[in-house]
């Protein structure tokens, strides 16, 4: 950690899914569906407008069916290439909210990251 910020190198490229990201806020009514098979901490979440995405199940007041969001969450994922250096901001359900050198931010799975001991060209 340098200057209070943690950094990581991408060890395996990550690409965001080809669906629009969604955002939820405390009090939003949603419908919760199935758990993700690769990421069981995540549940398919559908907003009232019909848009859906994977959200950590811990952010709701129910496990399935009608639920209310308890926290803000944005499903935006960050595209990253192997070798890229990212600034890590916070972790949730084995994913990191990170920023790249171009200033883009989004979620990236912890399993594609390795701690960086140097922050040369830090984002």
N, C-alpha and C positions, 0 to 999 in steps of 0.2 A: 504494500500500500504506500503510495507516494502522495504527498499533499492531501492526505485524508481520503483519497480516492483509490478504489481497488481497480486493477486492470487485469484483463485476461486476453490470451491469444486464442483465436479460433483454430481448432485442430481438425475440424471437418466442416465443410461448407454447409450452410443452412439457408433454405429458401422458404419464404412465407407461402402459405397456401393461396390458391387462386380464388379467393372469396373476399368480399369486402370486410374489413375489420368492424367490430361493433364496440360500443361503449355502453356501460351500465353505470348507474349512479344509485346511491342509497335511496331506498323506497321504490325503485322501479319494480313493477310486477313483471315476472317472467314465467316461462314454463321450462322445467328441467326434464331432460330426457335421459338417454343412456350415458354411462360412464365410458370414457375413452379406454380402449384396451391397452395402448402403449403408455398412457399417462392416467392411471386410475384416479388421481386426485382431481381430474377435470371432468366436467359434466357438460353435455350439449345443452346450451342455453338459448332459448328463443325469446326474443323481445316481442312486445305487443304489435310491432309493425311487421313481424314475420321474419326479420333478419335473425340469423343465429350464428353462434360461435362457441368455442370451447373456453370455459371459465372455471377457475378452481371452485370446487363444490363448497369449500369452507366459507365462501363469500355470500352464502344464502341462508335463509332461516328454515329451509326444508331440504330434504335429500332428493326428492323427485316430485314431479307434477308442479302445481302452482307454487310459486315461491316469491319472496321479496329479497332484493339485493340489499346487502348490509354495508357494502363499500363500493367505492369507485373502482372500475376496472376497464381497461382498454385491451382488446384482443390483438392489437397490431403487433406483428412479428417483424424482426429485423433480418434482412438478407445480409449474409456475411460470407466471405471467402476464407479458405484456410490461410493462416498466417496473419490475418488482419488483427490489429490491436483494438480492443474495445474498453471503454470506461464503464465499469459496473456500478449501477446505482442502487438497486435493491433486488432481493431474491424472494420468490414466492413459488411454492410447489415445484421445486427443482428447475425453475426457469429464472433467468436474470433479465431485468429491465436494463438495457445497455445503450450506449451512444457510440457511434463510429466517428471517424475523422472528418466525415462530411457533415456531421451534426445531426444525422438521422438517428432516431431512437425507436426502440421496440423490444419485444421479448425474444430471447434466444435460449434454447435449452442448455442447462449446465453441462450436459454430457458432451457437448461439442466445444467446450472451453477448457483451457488450462491456465492456471495462475501465471501472470507475467511478472518476472522479477525486475524488469526494466520498463520504463514508460517512455522509451524513445519514440518520438512522433505520436505522443499521447493525444487521444481525441479531446 
